[in-house]
């Protein structure tokens, strides 16, 4: 088998035999990988052009939903990747980290859409006033870079390594070219095939080069971004490429590092922290057979506890069974290849020049269900370096496998120094129940680490552990670790965007950013802003309210209602020396009174008050002062609707409260949940009659096999079900998914074409009941009239639907809207 690359919209194979790939368990040759003969510059240019075509124009919400859809698609097909993953030597747990951890990255980054505006670019921070009075101002925006993200990945996480990077650049609006390590490229290729086949990503957003590609950096440009995961040595060679310097191409390196874990001085044998520490070290030595960039390589222990830790770790390692990773009883699989085994042994031999091996050996390994000679198996190796300040090889050489070294320290200052001697790492951890020790270690060691975990008895059951990078947190580290950062929530997304400072008037910047800037021109509306649906509300839409005079009684009543009896509101004899001149209205009363002035009382698209984001009281309001409000749309934010909730978005409203002198006295940003416009045509007696008048006997469906009369009789039958006339059937949807199916009627998702009707409807639609189409139309309208009358006389009644379960009148109207639209579109009436 020769792996193929997905480039320029096609799957193609490189020329020549290529590099062999081996089954880590059996040693068998899986196939070959090569990119020889492929036009690499054309691949990068295709990403910059075709890949940017749609992705760059998508909003953050659209990109996030795309990632979520892809994550769900891949999750449903996850089992097919496990069998392939076993061939890399990974156990079920190892594979879970790689496979489902990778998909989890897509989910996590998809959720970031809620933190970004509903547009293709991001507006960062607060506006900056560059002039007195705010008529000249500045803001910062971030737009997607117009290049391509080039990801050069290591062998140990062929799925997670790709998706933790791609999820972020896709969210930013940038396409990617992935270059996986040859040893495990067959697993990456399998996932990419599924991704491409899904059709979820726009073409050009993902390209794959399956094999070594020495000239990948030769034609990168200033708008491209390059990321590398792998050895520090290889990373430094890539970073020195002259093209990166000449074009000023951003380069992020996440290198294998000599991560350390510290046992706190309080964590003596018998404490939960001691046991947690020992188990964590054992886990980090054996998960992925120690082939993790975050694995614990240096074990730092109080000098009086070295023997205890060594013995306890040996007992834990005795429990580790090695062999075929498919077997349930196996706890550690194989390294990725025989070559990797030899590399690890060579490094251990170097370390053994000063350190001693205290557990395991390099010559023998017992395996279960596998041939130790054929597979890339190795026993865990625990070493001990008693003079870590003098013998520095332990801080310089990494054996990238199931190898770790114990070393002693006298006090916490020494532990911090030892940690720093690794010259920068991705992660460190300390196990202690003493928060003072934890604080002192973090403050002392944070300069040399990308992440620090504090483990103790309280977080043991929920901790993600020392070696687990999380998409919400930055992943990277200084010095030897590469000096880069990946993931980190919004931080990671911004790495693929260009920050630009923009200057202009508030009105101009409102139009540019899509966010209302204070002092920008207001946009007066024909009706109250609360009467518009979410899509129709625009930043700058504004309403000036009528006025209200605040009375002494108002202030007293508000204090009695809220129990807020602060002296400025209740005791005018105590105002001497204060900032108040006379009885003062409560700040929250001013905001409440403002709401009373601007709230639209009629039922409309505004569904609920969603919260208060900011609030400032700029000067006191006294009794007999008069206030009015300027309500202005600040920003629209999309949101996902859940459960039995109609689709809606959030609107942020800028509230300015003025006094009788037109002086600004308070500002706030309030949030409302505003319903979105339905994409469906209204369905009622009048509209149904109008559509039916356009339907002829000769009408042909655009999909499906129904005749015009069959369609009308089908609708009539469903309406009679709704009114309770026909209820002699069972709900066909399984109970375990009924709630989710029921909730789908609240969405704006149309019924799919060729939707399979419930069996009860199919059975009763086999024969026409009326003489002709005209009679069927009359019967449908009669049925709809009866439906309306039935629920008018029985407003609390519910009836049964074979698909959606028990429905009330409101829910039946939602079903009818979708159902009638579906069939009227089927016959070209809508």
Beta strands, then each sheet from edge to edge (+ up, - down):
strand 1: 4-7
strand 2: 10-13
strand 3: 19-22
strand 4: 29-33
strand 5: 122-129
strand 6: 137-144
strand 7: 148-152
strand 8: 175-179
strand 9: 206-208
strand 10: 225-230
strand 11: 250-255
strand 12: 260-263
strand 13: 298-302
strand 14: 356-359
strand 15: 381-385
strand 16: 403-409
strand 17: 425-431
strand 18: 449-455
strand 19: 474-477
strand 20: 484-487
strand 21: 497-504
strand 22: 523-524
strand 23: 541-544
strand 24: 548-549
strand 25: 606-617
strand 26: 626-637
strand 27: 648-659
strand 28: 664-675
strand 29: 799-801
strand 30: 805-807
sheet 1: 1+ 2-
sheet 2: 3+ 4-
sheet 3: 5+ 6- 21+
sheet 4: 9+ 8+ 7+ 10+ 11+
sheet 5: 14+ 15- 16- 13- 12- 17- 18-
sheet 6: 19+ 20-
sheet 7: 22+ 23+ 26- 24+
sheet 8: 22+ 23+ 26- 27+ 28- 25+
sheet 9: 29+ 30-
end
